[in-house]
Amino acid sequence: MQTMMGQSHGRGVIITEPSPFDSLPVDCISSIISFTTSPQDACVAASVSKTFESAVKSDSLWEKFLPSEYESLIPESRVFSSKKELYFALCDDHVLIEDGKKSFWLDKASGKRCIMLSPKEVSITWGSSPEHWQWISIPESRFEKVAELIDVCWFEILGGMHTRYLSPRTRYSVYIVFKTKNGCPGLGDLPVDAEVGLVGQESYQKLIYFVGPRGSGRRRDVTRPEVREDGWMEAELGQFYNDSCRDDISLSVVKTDTPDWKSGLIIQGFEFRPVKTR
């Protein structure tokens, strides 16, 4: 995606003919672009003219797309040749914050903030009992430890986060990111209750599968998981609108209405990312 939005400017072709904007100072064009477009649109704008191409390379433009605290997110060992390079690094390379309990990055197209919560940041019923849940390390996880379900009857996860970590005036989706073992016995093919919302407001409720039955046993009103590019699975728990970054978010994933023993689920975390606009 970086190539599409970067030097090749998507499907656009650099126009060599004069443009009416060529008479404007490059800094002026950069400022106009930064206040009226997204990072993706800014890269497309580079195809308007050579002057626009120069404006889109401006550090002053890309700094406006960076989070205000970006300097604290950069490892001292890394050096970037431009703010544009830094922007794409924050899109491609997740940064651990809050003592390694949250993973932060930027949505490449919009520049919106994204967060994944470690399972250590939520409340898992029986999560501290090794006979029910274990905390394991696996190399493909962003976090030092992830939660593995060993054996429970009462499956309940409750959690949340403050909206200040996210971008204002943005609709977000929340996902549980996981893997299963042996089909996730006692849980994988059953509808699981999921709920997401802002505290004090109406919440978003739905049913999800961690695996899902095949054939006629599949229910159309239950969300099936999808495979991610990183090899993990994800299921959307719900959505909410973050208006002013002054609210608390609550989430829950619960299956307590069956007596079956449940096992075979590995949870990497809970991901908050902007809803894609079509």
C-alpha positions in Angstrom: 0.0 0.0 0.0 2.9 2.3 0.7 4.0 1.9 -2.9 0.5 2.7 -4.1 0.4 5.9 -2.0 4.0 6.8 -2.3 6.3 7.3 -5.2 4.0 5.7 -7.8 1.1 8.0 -6.6 -1.5 5.2 -6.9 -2.7 4.9 -10.5 -2.0 8.6 -11.1 0.6 9.8 -13.6 2.7 12.9 -13.1 1.3 15.7 -15.3 4.0 17.8 -16.9 1.8 20.4 -18.4 1.5 23.7 -16.5 -1.2 24.0 -13.8 -2.8 27.2 -12.5 -1.5 26.3 -9.1 2.1 26.4 -10.3 2.3 30.1 -9.5 1.6 29.5 -5.8 4.5 28.9 -3.4 5.1 25.3 -2.6 4.6 25.9 1.2 1.2 27.4 0.5 0.1 24.4 -1.5 1.4 22.1 1.2 -0.7 23.9 3.8 -3.8 23.8 1.6 -3.4 20.0 1.1 -2.8 19.3 4.8 -6.1 21.0 5.8 -8.3 19.7 3.1 -7.2 16.1 2.4 -6.3 12.8 3.9 -2.8 11.2 3.6 -4.1 9.0 0.8 -5.6 12.0 -1.1 -2.4 14.0 -0.6 -0.5 11.3 -2.4 -3.0 11.3 -5.3 -2.7 15.2 -5.4 1.0 14.7 -6.3 -0.2 13.8 -9.8 -1.7 17.2 -10.5 1.6 18.9 -11.4 5.3 19.0 -10.6 4.6 21.8 -8.1 2.1 19.6 -6.3 4.5 16.7 -6.4 7.1 18.9 -4.6 4.4 20.1 -2.1 3.4 16.6 -1.2 7.0 15.8 -0.2 7.1 18.7 2.3 7.8 17.9 5.9 5.4 20.5 7.0 2.6 18.6 5.2 3.3 15.2 6.7 3.9 16.6 10.2 0.2 17.6 10.2 -0.7 14.0 9.6 1.5 12.8 12.5 0.1 12.4 16.1 1.1 15.2 18.4 3.3 12.9 20.5 5.1 11.3 17.6 8.5 12.2 18.9 8.0 10.0 22.0 7.0 7.1 19.7 10.3 7.0 17.8 13.1 4.7 19.0 16.3 6.7 19.5 18.1 4.2 17.3 16.0 5.0 14.2 16.6 7.9 11.9 14.1 9.0 9.3 15.0 11.1 6.2 11.6 12.8 6.1 8.3 13.2 8.0 6.7 11.2 5.2 9.0 8.3 5.8 8.2 8.6 9.6 4.5 8.6 8.8 4.6 5.4 6.9 6.8 3.8 9.6 4.1 4.5 12.2 1.6 2.9 9.8 3.7 -0.3 9.2 5.5 -0.7 12.5 3.3 -1.1 15.6 4.6 0.7 18.7 4.1 -0.7 22.2 2.9 1.9 24.7 1.6 1.9 28.3 4.3 -0.5 29.6 3.7 -2.9 26.6 0.0 -3.3 27.3 -1.2 -1.4 24.2 0.0 -1.4 20.6 -0.3 1.8 18.6 -0.2 2.5 14.9 -1.8 4.8 12.3 -4.3 3.8 9.6 -2.3 4.4 6.4 -5.1 5.8 4.3 -6.6 8.2 6.8 -3.9 8.8 9.4 -6.4 7.8 12.2 -5.1 6.3 15.4 -5.4 2.6 15.9 -4.9 0.6 19.2 -4.7 -3.0 20.2 -5.3 -3.9 23.8 -3.3 -6.7 25.3 -5.4 -9.4 27.0 -3.6 -8.3 30.2 -5.6 -5.1 29.9 -9.0 -6.8 30.2 -10.7 -8.9 32.9 -10.8 -12.6 32.1 -12.9 -14.7 34.5 -10.5 -17.4 36.0 -7.7 -15.7 34.0 -5.3 -16.0 37.0 -5.9 -19.8 37.4 -3.4 -21.8 35.4 -5.8 -24.8 35.2 -8.2 -22.6 33.3 -6.1 -20.0 31.5 -2.4 -19.8 30.7 -0.3 -16.9 29.7 2.1 -17.9 27.0 4.7 -16.3 24.7 4.5 -16.8 20.9 6.8 -15.1 18.4 4.0 -13.9 16.1 2.3 -11.8 18.8 2.8 -8.1 19.4 2.7 -8.6 23.1 5.0 -10.4 25.5 2.2 -12.7 26.7 -1.1 -13.8 25.2 -4.0 -15.7 26.9 -4.6 -19.3 26.1 -7.9 -20.9 27.2 -7.2 -24.3 28.8 -10.6 -25.3 30.2 -13.6 -23.3 31.5 -17.3 -23.6 31.7 -17.8 -19.9 32.4 -16.3 -18.0 29.5 -16.4 -14.2 30.2 -14.2 -11.4 29.2 -14.9 -7.8 30.2 -12.8 -4.7 29.3 -12.6 -1.2 28.0 -10.4 1.8 27.2 -10.7 5.6 27.2 -11.4 7.2 23.9 -8.5 9.7 24.3 -6.2 7.0 22.7 -8.2 7.3 19.5 -9.0 9.9 16.9 -11.9 12.3 17.4 -14.9 12.5 15.1 -14.3 8.9 13.9 -16.4 5.7 13.8 -14.4 2.7 15.1 -14.8 -1.0 14.9 -13.6 -3.3 17.7 -12.2 -6.8 16.9 -11.1 -9.7 19.0 -7.9 -11.1 17.5 -7.3 -14.8 18.1 -6.3 -18.2 17.0 -7.9 -21.6 17.7 -6.6 -25.0 18.5 -8.4 -28.3 17.7 -11.5 -26.4 16.5 -11.9 -24.6 19.9 -14.0 -27.4 21.6 -17.1 -26.4 23.4 -16.9 -22.9 22.1 -15.9 -22.6 18.4 -19.2 -23.6 16.8 -21.5 -21.8 19.3 -22.8 -18.3 19.0 -20.9 -16.0 21.5 -22.4 -12.8 22.9 -20.4 -9.7 22.1 -21.1 -6.1 23.2 -19.3 -2.8 22.6 -20.3 0.7 23.5 -19.6 4.0 25.2 -20.3 4.0 28.9 -23.7 5.6 29.6 -24.8 5.3 26.0 -26.6 2.6 24.0 -24.3 -0.3 23.2 -23.8 -2.4 20.1 -24.7 -6.1 20.6 -24.2 -9.0 18.3 -23.3 -12.7 18.1 -20.0 -14.1 16.8 -18.4 -17.4 16.0 -14.8 -18.3 16.8 -15.0 -21.0 14.1 -18.6 -21.6 13.0 -20.4 -24.8 12.0 -20.5 -26.0 8.5 -23.6 -26.6 6.3 -27.1 -26.3 7.6 -26.0 -25.7 11.2 -24.7 -22.2 10.4 -26.7 -19.2 11.5 -26.9 -16.2 9.2 -27.3 -13.8 12.1 -23.9 -14.8 13.7 -20.8 -13.0 12.5 -18.1 -15.5 11.2 -14.4 -14.8 11.8 -12.0 -13.7 9.0 -8.4 -14.4 8.4 -6.1 -11.4 8.7 -3.0 -10.7 6.7 -0.8 -11.5 9.7 -2.2 -15.0 10.0 -4.4 -14.4 13.0 -8.2 -14.5 13.0 -10.5 -11.7 13.9 -14.2 -11.2 14.6 -15.9 -7.8 14.8 -17.4 -7.2 18.3 -19.2 -4.0 17.4 -18.8 -0.3 16.6 -19.0 3.1 18.2 -18.5 6.8 17.3 -15.8 8.7 19.1 -16.8 12.3 19.0 -14.7 14.2 21.4 -12.3 11.7 23.1 -14.0 12.2 26.5 -15.7 8.9 27.0 -14.9 5.4 28.2 -15.5 2.3 26.0 -16.8 -0.9 27.4 -16.6 -4.3 25.7 -17.6 -7.9 26.6 -17.3 -11.3 25.0 -19.4 -13.9 27.0 -20.6 -17.5 26.7 -22.1 -18.6 30.0 -25.4 -20.2 28.9 -24.0 -23.7 28.2 -22.5 -26.2 30.7 -19.9 -27.4 28.2 -16.2 -27.2 29.0 -14.5 -24.8 26.6 -10.9 -24.8 25.4 -8.6 -24.1 22.5 -8.7 -20.3 22.1 -5.6 -18.1 22.0 -6.3 -14.4 22.4 -3.7 -11.8 21.2 -5.8 -8.8 21.9 -8.7 -6.4 21.1 -8.2 -4.1 18.2 -9.7 -0.6 17.7 -9.5 0.7 14.1 -11.5 3.1 12.0 -14.4 1.8 10.0 -13.5 1.7 6.3 -15.6 4.1 4.3 -16.8 2.8 0.9 
